[in-house]
């Protein structure tokens, strides 16, 4: 097996890459990095050489290592193009990337563990305030995405084929549900969610199915 | 002129795209969107049809419109590949994207105007606390980037050629300096900054040179 993925079961960025690997039927070794135990295993000297931002995921391919889920998924799509995740001509690929980035830079960074911990410690906010912060950002991001996709979606984000956009959407909706948000408010997004969650690659990549998920 | 850019002079995401346009010598019409005046011009009905997240930049190319700076720069690089911004083989391009994302999803989202306004209104924090929040996130992001680039940089982020990574770095350093951060702490990054700021495309794209910059 040439590929290794350093992953945390509940990390939405790791989840995106796991779907890509499963969808492309790439065998890989799963290396759990527990973000909470042992002072955060991402902070060890060995791991931070692989990933200078001390985050998951990191993918290694033989002696090559790479982080940032967007960069990893683009790389997998260039190195192993079938089935393609950035589908279509330059304009279509651009729209797929726009959808990915609405989540990748527009939502996820504002609600990840490190940021929430910093909010709590800098501003002494309580759990209720923290939840409101997350929900507000996720709602405005998902609303923008729902509206953007209205001229693109079919069974999935872009017509009836899986694209990279679906790999970003499903983990973000999983996160939203952890915060008890009602995702059926977003009719297209929740329909796409249902469709994706029936597919083998999404099932295998789900947080609950990972070796480091609690029993 | 086939291209129009909806931009705000001081927006670092707009600045990235302006450098790409100048570097590729693409003529474009500049359409200023003032993020503060008139209740935020990004919030008008007309603009929010173009950009459902109500952000800058948006690029239009004939009847095609696109937002998210990463998606725009990838699109320009596919549609008008010379000179190339994502240079090299799949592995090299992946590393360039990783550097871009360390800024695009790792730093910028935590210190943009909308997020800072929300911090102030949700948690009643003062200017000093706001500045500390920005500086902490920018510092940890730039430190991770400085360390990551140690095995890649030359005159620029990747060797001695301009790549997309430089288009993300220079606007982020401009922002850091607005917050009075000492960017010479990052030896490679500040050297790259100096080198880039001498180039015509970076000079033309600079916030101070835009039609909507205050006199």
HADDOCK unambig.tbl for C-alpha pairs under 7 A between the chains (distance, minus, plus):
assign (segid A and resid 52 and name CA) (segid B and resid 144 and name CA) 5.01 0.50 0.50
assign (segid A and resid 52 and name CA) (segid B and resid 147 and name CA) 6.50 0.50 0.50
assign (segid A and resid 52 and name CA) (segid B and resid 148 and name CA) 6.05 0.50 0.50
assign (segid A and resid 53 and name CA) (segid B and resid 144 and name CA) 5.04 0.50 0.50
assign (segid A and resid 66 and name CA) (segid B and resid 95 and name CA) 6.91 0.50 0.50
assign (segid A and resid 67 and name CA) (segid B and resid 98 and name CA) 6.31 0.50 0.50
assign (segid A and resid 68 and name CA) (segid B and resid 98 and name CA) 5.62 0.50 0.50
assign (segid A and resid 68 and name CA) (segid B and resid 101 and name CA) 6.55 0.50 0.50
assign (segid A and resid 71 and name CA) (segid B and resid 94 and name CA) 5.37 0.50 0.50
assign (segid A and resid 71 and name CA) (segid B and resid 97 and name CA) 5.23 0.50 0.50
assign (segid A and resid 71 and name CA) (segid B and resid 98 and name CA) 5.41 0.50 0.50
assign (segid A and resid 72 and name CA) (segid B and resid 94 and name CA) 6.91 0.50 0.50
assign (segid A and resid 75 and name CA) (segid B and resid 90 and name CA) 6.23 0.50 0.50
assign (segid A and resid 75 and name CA) (segid B and resid 94 and name CA) 5.64 0.50 0.50
assign (segid A and resid 78 and name CA) (segid B and resid 90 and name CA) 6.29 0.50 0.50
assign (segid A and resid 79 and name CA) (segid B and resid 90 and name CA) 6.71 0.50 0.50
assign (segid A and resid 90 and name CA) (segid B and resid 75 and name CA) 6.22 0.50 0.50
assign (segid A and resid 90 and name CA) (segid B and resid 78 and name CA) 6.30 0.50 0.50
assign (segid A and resid 90 and name CA) (segid B and resid 79 and name CA) 6.70 0.50 0.50
assign (segid A and resid 94 and name CA) (segid B and resid 71 and name CA) 5.38 0.50 0.50
assign (segid A and resid 94 and name CA) (segid B and resid 72 and name CA) 6.91 0.50 0.50
assign (segid A and resid 94 and name CA) (segid B and resid 75 and name CA) 5.63 0.50 0.50
assign (segid A and resid 95 and name CA) (segid B and resid 66 and name CA) 6.91 0.50 0.50
assign (segid A and resid 97 and name CA) (segid B and resid 71 and name CA) 5.24 0.50 0.50
assign (segid A and resid 98 and name CA) (segid B and resid 67 and name CA) 6.32 0.50 0.50
assign (segid A and resid 98 and name CA) (segid B and resid 68 and name CA) 5.63 0.50 0.50
assign (segid A and resid 98 and name CA) (segid B and resid 71 and name CA) 5.43 0.50 0.50
assign (segid A and resid 101 and name CA) (segid B and resid 68 and name CA) 6.56 0.50 0.50
assign (segid A and resid 104 and name CA) (segid B and resid 105 and name CA) 6.36 0.50 0.50
assign (segid A and resid 105 and name CA) (segid B and resid 104 and name CA) 6.35 0.50 0.50
assign (segid A and resid 105 and name CA) (segid B and resid 105 and name CA) 4.26 0.50 0.50
assign (segid A and resid 105 and name CA) (segid B and resid 109 and name CA) 6.27 0.50 0.50
assign (segid A and resid 106 and name CA) (segid B and resid 109 and name CA) 6.75 0.50 0.50
assign (segid A and resid 109 and name CA) (segid B and resid 105 and name CA) 6.27 0.50 0.50
assign (segid A and resid 109 and name CA) (segid B and resid 106 and name CA) 6.75 0.50 0.50
assign (segid A and resid 109 and name CA) (segid B and resid 109 and name CA) 6.64 0.50 0.50
assign (segid A and resid 110 and name CA) (segid B and resid 110 and name CA) 6.63 0.50 0.50
assign (segid A and resid 144 and name CA) (segid B and resid 52 and name CA) 5.00 0.50 0.50
assign (segid A and resid 144 and name CA) (segid B and resid 53 and name CA) 5.04 0.50 0.50
assign (segid A and resid 147 and name CA) (segid B and resid 52 and name CA) 6.49 0.50 0.50
assign (segid A and resid 148 and name CA) (segid B and resid 52 and name CA) 6.04 0.50 0.50
